[in-house]
Amino acid sequence: MSKFSDITGPALERALELVNHAGDNIKTGGSSAAEWLKTGAAIGAMKTGGRAVTRVAKRNPTATVAVAAVGLGLLGYALYRRNKRDNEAIEAKSRQIAQRRRHAASVTDETSDIGSDA
């Protein structure tokens, strides 16, 4: 007779539940292992790329400065375009508010001239 033959009722159900839960965790653990593998590969690629860039920068400092200047220029231009786009949206909204106010002010109260001679 085995040790488990004495387990009956709720205790047996609970033990089976725990075993099933552990099995499910092992099955889904494979997807997280794949994520860890992808992350490790990405970190390895960054390290290798960083070494290559460092090597090129040491050999060609003038080219490095030129590339950095171009990168800063592109970044500045992107910021300029984003600010311009945001300001245009704000201006359009303020124009809509001004038009609504103008329209509300131009509507006359028709009940005010009842009984007047004007």
C-alpha positions as CSV (number, residue, x, y, z in Angstrom):
1,M,0.0,0.0,0.0
2,S,1.3,3.5,-0.9
3,K,1.4,6.5,1.3
4,F,-1.2,8.2,-0.9
5,S,-3.8,5.5,-0.5
6,D,-4.6,6.9,2.9
7,I,-5.5,10.3,1.5
8,T,-9.2,10.5,0.9
9,G,-11.9,13.1,0.2
10,P,-11.1,16.8,0.3
11,A,-7.4,16.2,1.0
12,L,-7.0,14.2,-2.2
13,E,-8.9,16.8,-4.2
14,R,-6.7,19.6,-2.8
15,A,-3.5,17.6,-3.6
16,L,-4.7,17.0,-7.2
17,E,-5.5,20.7,-7.5
18,L,-2.0,21.7,-6.4
19,V,-0.4,19.2,-8.9
20,N,-2.5,20.6,-11.7
21,H,-1.7,24.1,-10.7
22,A,2.0,23.3,-10.7
23,G,1.7,21.7,-14.1
24,D,0.0,24.7,-15.5
25,N,2.7,27.0,-14.2
26,I,5.4,24.8,-15.8
27,K,3.5,24.9,-19.1
28,T,3.1,28.7,-19.1
29,G,6.7,29.2,-17.8
30,G,7.9,28.3,-21.3
31,S,6.5,31.6,-22.7
32,S,8.3,33.6,-20.1
33,A,11.5,31.7,-20.9
34,A,11.1,32.8,-24.5
35,E,10.8,36.4,-23.4
36,W,13.9,36.0,-21.3
37,L,15.7,34.6,-24.3
38,K,14.6,37.6,-26.5
39,T,15.7,40.0,-23.8
40,G,19.1,38.4,-23.5
41,A,19.5,38.5,-27.3
42,A,18.6,42.2,-27.3
43,I,21.1,42.9,-24.5
44,G,23.8,41.0,-26.3
45,A,23.1,42.9,-29.6
46,M,23.3,46.2,-27.7
47,K,26.6,45.3,-26.1
48,T,28.1,44.2,-29.5
49,G,26.7,47.3,-31.2
50,G,28.1,49.5,-28.4
51,R,31.5,48.0,-28.8
52,A,31.4,48.6,-32.6
53,V,30.3,52.2,-32.2
54,T,33.1,52.8,-29.6
55,R,35.7,51.3,-31.9
56,V,34.5,53.5,-34.9
57,A,34.4,56.6,-32.7
58,K,37.9,56.1,-31.5
59,R,39.2,55.7,-35.0
60,N,37.2,58.5,-36.6
61,P,36.5,61.3,-34.0
62,T,35.7,63.9,-36.7
63,A,33.0,61.7,-38.3
64,T,31.6,61.0,-34.8
65,V,31.2,64.7,-34.1
66,A,29.6,65.2,-37.5
67,V,27.1,62.4,-37.0
68,A,26.3,63.8,-33.5
69,A,25.7,67.2,-34.9
70,V,23.4,65.9,-37.6
71,G,21.5,63.8,-35.0
72,L,21.0,66.9,-32.8
73,G,19.8,68.9,-35.8
74,L,17.2,66.2,-36.6
75,L,16.1,66.1,-33.0
76,G,15.8,69.9,-32.9
77,Y,13.8,69.9,-36.1
78,A,11.5,67.2,-34.8
79,L,10.9,69.2,-31.6
80,Y,10.2,72.4,-33.7
81,R,7.7,70.5,-35.9
82,R,5.9,69.1,-32.8
83,N,5.7,72.5,-31.1
84,K,4.4,74.0,-34.3
85,R,1.7,71.3,-34.7
86,D,0.7,71.7,-31.0
87,N,0.5,75.5,-31.3
88,E,-1.6,75.2,-34.5
89,A,-4.1,73.0,-32.6
90,I,-4.3,75.6,-29.8
91,E,-4.8,78.4,-32.3
92,A,-7.5,76.5,-34.0
93,K,-9.3,75.9,-30.8
94,S,-9.0,79.6,-29.7
95,R,-10.4,80.6,-33.2
96,Q,-13.4,78.3,-32.6
97,I,-14.0,79.9,-29.1
98,A,-13.7,83.4,-30.5
99,Q,-16.2,82.6,-33.3
100,R,-18.7,81.2,-30.8
101,R,-18.4,84.3,-28.7
102,R,-18.8,86.5,-31.7
103,H,-21.9,84.6,-32.8
104,A,-23.4,84.7,-29.3
105,A,-22.9,88.5,-29.2
106,S,-24.4,89.1,-32.6
107,V,-27.7,87.4,-31.7
108,T,-30.1,90.1,-30.7
109,D,-32.8,89.8,-28.1
110,E,-36.0,90.1,-30.2
111,T,-38.2,90.5,-27.1
112,S,-36.4,93.7,-26.0
113,D,-37.9,95.9,-28.8
114,I,-41.5,95.1,-28.2
115,G,-43.4,98.2,-27.5
116,S,-40.5,100.5,-28.5
117,D,-40.7,103.1,-31.3
118,A,-37.4,102.4,-32.7
